[in-house]
Amino acid sequence: MQTTLKVGLVQQRCGEDRAQNHAASIAGIREAVRQGAQLVLLQELHAGVYFCQAEDTGRFDQAENIPGPTTQALAAVAKELGIVIVGSVFERRAPGVYHNTAVVLEKDGAIAGTYRKMHIPDDPGYHEKFYFTPGDQGFMPIDTSLGRLGVLVCWDQWYPEAARLMAMHGAELLLYPTAIGWDPQDDQAEKNRQRDAWFTIQRGHAIANGLPVIVANRVGTEPSPNGGAGIEFWGKSFIAGPQGEILAEAGNEPIVLVTDISRKRSEDVRRIWPFFRDRRIDAYQDLTKRYGK
Protein backbone atom coordinates (compact mmCIF):
# COMPACT_ATOMS: atom_id res chain seq x y z
CA MET A 1 0.00 0.00 0.00
CA GLN A 2 1.30 3.47 -0.88
CA THR A 3 2.64 5.52 2.01
CA THR A 4 0.69 8.69 1.20
CA LEU A 5 -2.88 9.35 0.16
CA LYS A 6 -3.83 12.53 -1.64
CA VAL A 7 -7.23 13.72 -0.44
CA GLY A 8 -9.41 16.59 -1.54
CA LEU A 9 -12.59 18.39 -0.60
CA VAL A 10 -14.96 20.78 -2.35
CA GLN A 11 -16.21 23.86 -0.50
CA GLN A 12 -19.01 25.53 -2.43
CA ARG A 13 -21.98 27.87 -2.36
CA CYS A 14 -25.41 26.37 -3.02
CA GLY A 15 -28.66 27.83 -4.33
CA GLU A 16 -32.10 26.65 -5.31
CA ASP A 17 -30.90 25.57 -8.78
CA ARG A 18 -30.03 21.95 -8.06
CA ALA A 19 -28.56 21.31 -11.52
CA GLN A 20 -26.18 24.21 -10.99
CA ASN A 21 -25.20 22.89 -7.57
CA HIS A 22 -24.48 19.44 -9.02
CA ALA A 23 -22.40 21.00 -11.78
CA ALA A 24 -20.35 22.96 -9.23
CA SER A 25 -19.75 19.83 -7.15
CA ILE A 26 -18.63 17.82 -10.16
CA ALA A 27 -16.42 20.66 -11.41
CA GLY A 28 -14.82 20.74 -7.98
CA ILE A 29 -14.25 16.99 -8.04
CA ARG A 30 -12.58 17.27 -11.43
CA GLU A 31 -10.34 20.08 -10.19
CA ALA A 32 -9.36 18.03 -7.13
CA VAL A 33 -8.43 15.12 -9.38
CA ARG A 34 -6.48 17.45 -11.63
CA GLN A 35 -4.45 18.26 -8.50
CA GLY A 36 -3.95 14.54 -7.85
CA ALA A 37 -6.73 13.72 -5.37
CA GLN A 38 -7.65 10.04 -5.01
CA LEU A 39 -10.44 10.65 -2.50
CA VAL A 40 -12.80 13.64 -2.61
CA LEU A 41 -15.24 14.77 0.08
CA LEU A 42 -18.28 16.93 -0.68
CA GLN A 43 -20.14 19.06 1.87
CA GLU A 44 -23.42 18.17 3.57
CA LEU A 45 -26.54 18.36 1.35
CA HIS A 46 -24.55 19.76 -1.56
CA ALA A 47 -27.43 19.34 -4.03
CA GLY A 48 -29.35 22.30 -2.64
CA VAL A 49 -29.75 25.02 -0.08
CA TYR A 50 -29.76 24.19 3.61
CA PHE A 51 -33.54 23.90 3.73
CA CYS A 52 -33.72 23.04 7.44
CA GLN A 53 -33.89 26.71 8.45
CA ALA A 54 -37.70 26.29 8.41
CA GLU A 55 -40.25 23.48 8.53
CA ASP A 56 -41.72 23.03 5.05
CA THR A 57 -43.39 19.78 4.00
CA GLY A 58 -42.77 20.69 0.36
CA ARG A 59 -39.04 20.14 0.86
CA PHE A 60 -39.63 16.40 1.21
CA ASP A 61 -40.19 16.36 -2.56
CA GLN A 62 -36.42 16.91 -2.95
CA ALA A 63 -35.57 13.65 -1.18
CA GLU A 64 -34.14 10.81 -3.29
CA ASN A 65 -33.85 7.09 -3.14
CA ILE A 66 -30.42 5.48 -2.94
CA PRO A 67 -29.46 4.69 -5.62
CA GLY A 68 -30.99 7.76 -7.20
CA PRO A 69 -30.09 10.81 -9.31
CA THR A 70 -27.32 12.17 -7.04
CA THR A 71 -25.63 8.85 -6.40
CA GLN A 72 -25.87 7.89 -10.07
CA ALA A 73 -24.25 11.16 -11.16
CA LEU A 74 -21.45 10.81 -8.61
CA ALA A 75 -20.97 7.14 -9.46
CA ALA A 76 -20.42 8.02 -13.11
CA VAL A 77 -17.77 10.59 -12.16
CA ALA A 78 -16.09 8.20 -9.71
CA LYS A 79 -15.87 5.52 -12.38
CA GLU A 80 -14.69 7.91 -15.08
CA LEU A 81 -11.93 9.39 -12.91
CA GLY A 82 -11.08 6.24 -10.92
CA ILE A 83 -11.50 7.88 -7.52
CA VAL A 84 -13.47 7.44 -4.30
CA ILE A 85 -16.13 10.10 -3.65
CA VAL A 86 -18.01 10.84 -0.42
CA GLY A 87 -21.27 12.61 -1.22
CA SER A 88 -24.38 13.64 0.72
CA VAL A 89 -28.04 12.86 0.00
CA PHE A 90 -31.44 13.77 1.45
CA GLU A 91 -32.53 10.14 1.44
CA ARG A 92 -36.12 8.97 0.99
CA ARG A 93 -36.12 5.57 2.63
CA ALA A 94 -39.90 5.09 2.79
CA PRO A 95 -43.00 7.28 2.99
CA GLY A 96 -42.47 9.43 6.08
CA VAL A 97 -38.96 8.08 6.72
CA TYR A 98 -36.14 10.31 5.51
CA HIS A 99 -32.46 10.46 6.40
CA ASN A 100 -29.50 12.78 6.05
CA THR A 101 -27.18 10.26 4.44
CA ALA A 102 -23.55 10.20 3.38
CA VAL A 103 -22.79 7.91 0.45
CA VAL A 104 -19.38 6.52 -0.49
CA LEU A 105 -18.80 5.74 -4.19
CA GLU A 106 -16.00 3.38 -5.16
CA LYS A 107 -13.58 3.79 -8.06
CA ASP A 108 -15.76 1.54 -10.21
CA GLY A 109 -18.89 3.56 -9.45
CA ALA A 110 -20.35 1.05 -7.02
CA ILE A 111 -21.84 2.21 -3.73
CA ALA A 112 -19.31 1.11 -1.14
CA GLY A 113 -21.61 2.03 1.73
CA THR A 114 -23.78 4.63 3.41
CA TYR A 115 -23.89 6.36 6.76
CA ARG A 116 -27.13 7.86 8.08
CA LYS A 117 -26.60 10.85 10.35
CA MET A 118 -27.04 9.73 13.95
CA HIS A 119 -27.21 13.00 15.92
CA ILE A 120 -30.05 15.20 14.65
CA PRO A 121 -30.16 18.83 15.88
CA ASP A 122 -33.17 21.01 16.56
CA ASP A 123 -31.74 24.46 17.17
CA PRO A 124 -32.66 27.96 15.98
CA GLY A 125 -32.22 27.82 12.20
CA TYR A 126 -31.43 24.08 12.23
CA HIS A 127 -34.79 22.27 12.38
CA GLU A 128 -33.46 18.91 11.26
CA LYS A 129 -35.65 16.77 13.52
CA PHE A 130 -38.61 17.79 11.36
CA TYR A 131 -36.94 16.26 8.28
CA PHE A 132 -34.53 13.51 9.32
CA THR A 133 -35.00 10.21 11.10
CA PRO A 134 -31.93 9.38 13.24
CA GLY A 135 -29.60 6.86 11.66
CA ASP A 136 -29.88 3.19 12.57
CA GLN A 137 -26.63 1.78 11.17
CA GLY A 138 -24.43 2.56 14.15
CA PHE A 139 -20.94 4.00 13.90
CA MET A 140 -19.41 1.59 11.41
CA PRO A 141 -16.66 2.59 8.95
CA ILE A 142 -17.03 1.94 5.24
CA ASP A 143 -14.41 -0.20 3.52
CA THR A 144 -13.01 1.12 0.24
CA SER A 145 -10.06 0.46 -2.02
CA LEU A 146 -8.33 3.42 -0.34
CA GLY A 147 -8.91 2.29 3.22
CA ARG A 148 -11.58 2.20 5.89
CA LEU A 149 -13.48 5.51 6.07
CA GLY A 150 -15.16 6.73 9.25
CA VAL A 151 -17.84 8.95 7.74
CA LEU A 152 -19.91 11.14 10.08
CA VAL A 153 -22.16 14.11 9.31
CA CYS A 154 -22.15 17.68 10.69
CA TRP A 155 -23.82 17.63 14.14
CA ASP A 156 -22.04 14.29 14.74
CA GLN A 157 -18.82 16.31 14.79
CA TRP A 158 -19.51 17.58 18.32
CA TYR A 159 -19.66 14.09 19.83
CA PRO A 160 -16.40 12.42 20.89
CA GLU A 161 -18.28 9.13 21.28
CA ALA A 162 -19.04 9.01 17.55
CA ALA A 163 -15.42 9.59 16.54
CA ARG A 164 -14.18 7.11 19.14
CA LEU A 165 -16.51 4.34 18.01
CA MET A 166 -15.53 4.85 14.37
CA ALA A 167 -11.89 4.62 15.41
CA MET A 168 -12.53 1.55 17.58
CA HIS A 169 -14.09 -0.17 14.57
CA GLY A 170 -10.96 0.43 12.53
CA ALA A 171 -11.53 3.73 10.72
CA GLU A 172 -8.34 5.05 9.12
CA LEU A 173 -9.76 8.50 8.37
CA LEU A 174 -12.58 10.56 9.87
CA LEU A 175 -14.63 12.54 7.35
CA TYR A 176 -17.26 15.16 8.17
CA PRO A 177 -19.49 16.63 5.44
CA THR A 178 -20.87 19.75 7.11
CA ALA A 179 -23.24 22.70 6.84
CA ILE A 180 -22.56 25.12 9.68
CA GLY A 181 -22.58 28.87 10.01
CA TRP A 182 -23.63 31.71 12.26
CA ASP A 183 -26.46 34.17 12.56
CA PRO A 184 -25.31 37.27 10.62
CA GLN A 185 -26.68 39.39 13.48
CA ASP A 186 -24.26 37.90 16.03
CA ASP A 187 -21.38 40.14 17.03
CA GLN A 188 -17.89 39.26 15.87
CA ALA A 189 -16.77 37.94 19.25
CA GLU A 190 -19.63 35.41 19.31
CA LYS A 191 -18.91 34.41 15.73
CA ASN A 192 -15.27 33.79 16.59
CA ARG A 193 -16.19 31.69 19.62
CA GLN A 194 -18.49 29.48 17.59
CA ARG A 195 -16.06 28.92 14.76
CA ASP A 196 -13.11 28.33 17.10
CA ALA A 197 -15.12 25.76 19.07
CA TRP A 198 -16.04 23.93 15.86
CA PHE A 199 -12.44 23.94 14.70
CA THR A 200 -11.09 22.81 18.08
CA ILE A 201 -13.50 19.94 18.73
CA GLN A 202 -12.70 18.26 15.43
CA ARG A 203 -8.97 18.68 15.84
CA GLY A 204 -9.53 17.06 19.22
CA HIS A 205 -11.09 14.02 17.53
CA ALA A 206 -7.95 13.69 15.42
CA ILE A 207 -5.74 13.88 18.51
CA ALA A 208 -7.81 11.61 20.76
CA ASN A 209 -8.01 8.91 18.10
CA GLY A 210 -4.71 9.34 16.28
CA LEU A 211 -6.45 9.76 12.93
CA PRO A 212 -6.52 12.31 10.11
CA VAL A 213 -9.72 14.35 9.93
CA ILE A 214 -11.24 15.83 6.75
CA VAL A 215 -14.00 18.45 7.09
CA ALA A 216 -15.95 20.00 4.19
CA ASN A 217 -18.24 22.93 5.02
CA ARG A 218 -20.32 25.16 2.75
CA VAL A 219 -20.00 28.91 2.22
CA GLY A 220 -22.33 31.77 1.41
CA THR A 221 -25.28 33.44 3.12
CA GLU A 222 -28.57 31.63 2.63
CA PRO A 223 -31.66 33.68 3.49
CA SER A 224 -34.26 32.33 5.86
CA PRO A 225 -37.54 31.47 4.12
CA ASN A 226 -39.51 32.88 7.06
CA GLY A 227 -37.95 36.33 6.83
CA GLY A 228 -35.20 35.89 9.41
CA ALA A 229 -31.57 36.82 9.07
CA GLY A 230 -30.62 33.47 7.54
CA ILE A 231 -27.32 31.66 8.01
CA GLU A 232 -23.89 32.82 6.96
CA PHE A 233 -21.97 29.61 6.35
CA TRP A 234 -18.37 30.22 7.33
CA GLY A 235 -16.50 27.66 5.23
CA LYS A 236 -13.08 27.11 6.83
CA SER A 237 -12.98 23.51 5.60
CA PHE A 238 -9.78 21.80 6.66
CA ILE A 239 -7.69 18.66 6.72
CA ALA A 240 -5.83 17.75 9.91
CA GLY A 241 -3.29 15.06 10.73
CA PRO A 242 -3.45 12.58 13.64
CA GLN A 243 -2.00 15.05 16.15
CA GLY A 244 -4.47 17.73 15.11
CA GLU A 245 -1.89 19.46 12.94
CA ILE A 246 -3.48 21.48 10.14
CA LEU A 247 -2.38 20.19 6.76
CA ALA A 248 -4.66 22.41 4.66
CA GLU A 249 -7.29 25.02 5.48
CA ALA A 250 -9.78 27.00 3.40
CA GLY A 251 -11.09 30.51 3.86
CA ASN A 252 -14.70 31.60 3.40
CA GLU A 253 -14.90 31.42 -0.39
CA PRO A 254 -15.57 28.48 -2.73
CA ILE A 255 -12.40 26.45 -3.08
CA VAL A 256 -11.02 23.01 -3.83
CA LEU A 257 -8.57 21.89 -1.16
CA VAL A 258 -6.10 19.06 -1.82
CA THR A 259 -3.24 17.73 0.29
CA ASP A 260 -1.25 14.59 1.11
CA ILE A 261 -1.83 12.60 4.27
CA SER A 262 0.55 9.95 5.56
CA ARG A 263 -0.85 6.44 5.80
CA LYS A 264 1.84 5.53 8.35
CA ARG A 265 1.58 8.56 10.62
CA SER A 266 -1.37 7.22 12.64
CA GLU A 267 0.60 4.10 13.55
CA ASP A 268 3.60 6.19 14.57
CA VAL A 269 1.49 8.56 16.68
CA ARG A 270 -0.40 5.78 18.43
CA ARG A 271 2.92 4.21 19.45
CA ILE A 272 4.00 7.35 21.32
CA TRP A 273 0.51 8.37 22.50
CA PRO A 274 -1.14 5.00 23.26
CA PHE A 275 -4.55 6.34 24.28
CA PHE A 276 -6.30 3.14 23.22
CA ARG A 277 -4.00 1.03 25.37
CA ASP A 278 -4.68 3.09 28.48
CA ARG A 279 -8.46 3.41 28.20
CA ARG A 280 -10.21 2.33 31.42
CA ILE A 281 -13.00 0.38 29.77
CA ASP A 282 -13.84 -1.14 33.18
CA ALA A 283 -14.89 2.30 34.47
CA TYR A 284 -16.88 3.83 31.61
CA GLN A 285 -20.31 2.28 32.25
CA ASP A 286 -21.93 5.63 33.01
CA LEU A 287 -21.34 6.76 29.43
CA THR A 288 -24.45 4.85 28.44
CA LYS A 289 -26.60 6.98 30.79
CA ARG A 290 -28.31 10.18 29.70
CA TYR A 291 -26.69 12.01 32.62
CA GLY A 292 -24.86 11.21 35.84
CA LYS A 293 -26.17 11.06 39.39
Secondary structure, DSSP 8 states (H G I E B T S, - for coil): --SEEEEEEEE----S-HHHHHHHHHHHHHHHHHTT-SEEEE-TTTTS--GGGS--GGGGGG-B-SSSHHHHHHHHHHHHHT-EEEEEEEEEEETTEEEEEEEEE-TTS-EEEEEE-----EETTEEGGGT-----S-S--EEETTEEEEE--GGGGG-HHHHHHHHHTT-SEEEEE---EE-TTS-HHHHHHHHHHHHHHHHHHHHHHT--EEEE--EEEE--TTSS--EEEE---EEE-TTS-EEEE--SS-EEEEEEEESSHHHHHHHHS-TTTT--GGG-GGGGSSS--
